[in-house]
Amino acid sequence: MSSFIDTHCHIHFDDYSLDAGEVLRDAQEAGVSKMLSVGCTLEDSRSGVDFAKTHDGVWVSIGIHPHGAHHYVSDKDALRAFEELADDTAVTAIGECGLDFYYNHSPKSSQISLLEFQLELAQKKNLPVIFHVRDAFEDFFPILDNFSGIKGVVHSFTAGKNVLDKVLSRNLYVGLNGILTFTKDNAQLDMAKAVPLSSMVLETDAPFLTPVPYRGTICQPKHVVETARFLCGVRGESIDELAKKTTQNAEKLFGI
């Protein structure tokens, strides 16, 4: 059986309604040997650390999502606590963090400040970064370029070839998920064909973005296999080839 890694899920969230033990067993049975559970606030980053320590096959990334940037940007105590959390041995990455100018739940200035804070922390701790970027690449790239040596992945990537080229030129990985199985945008499928296998990782974003044929159910790490099967059909690779390379990429990026 091919072995996969789900590089982005949120199964440790309090409102994830499925039983964690069952979800992890189902993932292992499907061939998903490792999962990275991703934080979006200080609180759920802390719970992610605890979750990873008590569940085999799970690693954690701690992050402050751009949606909540306005809650943290002036909270020095929270930022200090987040920085201290990065020292925990269970932490393998920073993020998800970035810019979201589609929803703009936080002012752009707050989003930029929190992104810069987390990039600086990633540099200091030598950790990879999981990026959330929506309708904001024009601002994102100049900020990233101010921080040398950053390695990471652009999560849930759906942008076009022009943006893809800029991502690849910065040696970032591209995270692909279930969106591609139900998109109506042919440009997104063209992008999925163009991503070099050497730069691709797989993800679910569970509980969100459940792939076909499981639309309407709660997304789980096991569903990363469905995205992989879909990509093989689009790209022409074998499932074994895609699984092997994306697993190697994830292990290299996150050190897991």
N, C-alpha and C positions, 0 to 999 in steps of 0.2 A: 504493500500500500504506500502511495505517495505521502510525504510528510509536509504539512503546511504550517505557517505561522500567521496568526491574526495579529497584525501590528497595531490595531487601533480598535478597542472596544471599551464599553463603559459598564461592564457587568457588575462592578462593585458599587454602583450608584444605589442609594437607598430606595429609589423608586423602580429599580429593575425588578420586575415582579416574578421572574422565574426563579426556581430553586438553584442556587449556585452549584451545589454538588452535582445535580442532574445535568446542568448545562455543561459543566466541565467534563463529565463522563461522556456525554454525547459528542463533545468536541474531540476527545481522544479517540473515540470509536470511529469518527469520520476521518481521522488522520491529521487533525489539528493538534500538534504536539505542544505548541507554546502560544501564549496569548499575552498581549501587552494591554493592561487596563489603564486608561488614560484619565487623568484628573483635569478638571476645569475650574475649580475653586480651591482655596486653601483647605476648606473642610473636606471636600471629597478627595483631594490629593492625600490628605492624612489617612482617610479611610482606605484609599487605594494601597498605601504602604502596608497597613494592617492586613488587608485582603491578600496581597501578594505573599506576605510572610506566613499566612495560614492556609494557602492553597497551592498545591504543586502545579507546576507548569504555567504559573502566572507571574509576570513581572509588572512593574508600575512606572508610569511617567507622571510627573507632577507638573501642573500648569495652572495658569490663570487665563481663562478664555477672554477674548476681546469684548464679548458681550458684558462681562462684569467688571471691566477695567475701571469704571467710575467709582466702584465700591472700594477699590484698593489703592488707587493712585496716590492718595494722600494719607493712607493708613500705614504709618511707619512700623507700627508693632506687627501688623499682619505681614508686611513685606519682610521684616526681620525673621518672623517665624517661618515664612516660606523659604527663605534663604537657608535657615538652619535645617529645614526638612530635607533639603537637597543633599545634605551630608549623610543621610541614612543609606545604609548599604543596599537596601532593597530598591533604591531609585536608579533607574537605568537611562532616563531621558528627562528633558524639560519640555513641557507642553501638554495639552495643546495651547498654543499661544499664537498671536498674529494680529491680523487686521480684518475686520468685517465691515465694509462700507456699504453693504447691501441692506442690512438691518439697522446699522448705526445705533444699537442699544446703548452705547457709550460714545461720548464725544471723540472725534478723531484724535485730538491731542492726548486724551487719556489712553486710548488704544496704543498710540505710538510710544508713549512713555512706558507703559507696561511691557510692550514688546522689547524695547531697548533694555529694560531692567532684566528681563529673562534671557536675552541674548548675552548680556554681560555676565550673568550667573552661569550660563552654559559654558562660556569661555573660561571662567574661573574654575569650574568644576570639571572641565573637559568632558561634558556630556552632550550627546546629540539632541536635536530639537525637533519636535513635531509641530509643524506649522499649519495654522488655519488661515487661509487667505481667500477672501471673497470680494470681488469687485474692487480690489485694492492692490493689484500687482504693481501698478505704476508707482505707488508710494512704498510698497514693500521692498522692492529690489534695492533702491538707494540706501534704505536703512540697513538691510542685511549686509550690503557691501562695506559698511563702516565697521563691521566686526569680522576680523580675519579668523580663518580656521574653523568656521562654523560648519558642522556636518549635520545633516538632518533629512527630513522628508516633508514634502508638501502633501498633506493629508487630503483625501477626497478630491483628487485633482480632476477637474472637468474643463479646464481652459483649452484654448486652441493651440495650434502648432507653434505660433509665434512665441507665446508664453512658455510653452514646453521647452523650446530651444534655450530660453533664458534660464529656466530652471536647471536644465542639463549642463549649461555652461558654468554653473556655480557648483557643480558636482553634488547636487541634491538628488535624493531619490524621489520617486513619484508613487504615491499611494493610490491604488485603484480599488474600488469597492462595487457594491451592488447597484449603484446608480446606472452603471453601464448596461445592465441587463434589462432596464426598462426605459432608457432614454429615447426620446424621439429626435434627438439632435445628432445628425450624421457626422457633424464636425467632432463631436465627442468620441464617436467610434473611430474616426480617422486618427484622432490623437492616440487612442488606445492601441491602434496598430503601430503607431510611430514610436512609442516609448521603447527604448532599448531594453531588452530583458535584463541587462546588467544594471539597470537603474530602476527596476520595478520592485515594489513590495505590495503585498495583498493585505486587505483590511476589511472589516465589516462595518464599523461604527455602531455596533449593537448597543442599544436596542433599535437603532434607526436604520433606514435605507435597506430594508430586507430585500434580497434579490428575488427575481423570478426563479422558480415557480412558487415561492413562499410568500408573495406579497399578501399583506393583510394579517400576518403573524408577527410576533416579536422576534426581531433579528437576534441571532446567536452566533458565537464564534464558528460553529460548525458550518454555517452558511458561506464561509469564505471559499469553501470547495465549489459551490455553485458559481461564484464569480470566476473562479479559476477555469472551470469547464467552459463557461461562456467565452472567456478570453481566448482559450485554445481554439474555439470555433472561429473566432474573428481573426486571430493572428496566424493560425496554422501550425502552432507548436503542439507537441504531445503534452499530456497532463503531467507526465513524469518529468519532462524537461522544464516545464514552467514551475512546477512545485520545487524541484531541486534548486533552481537558480534563485527564485524569490526567497526561499528559506535561507540560502547562503547569504543573500543580500541583507536580510533582516538580522541574521546572527552577526554579521560583520558590523552593521550600523549600530546595533544596540548592545552588542557584547553579551548576548544571551545564548 
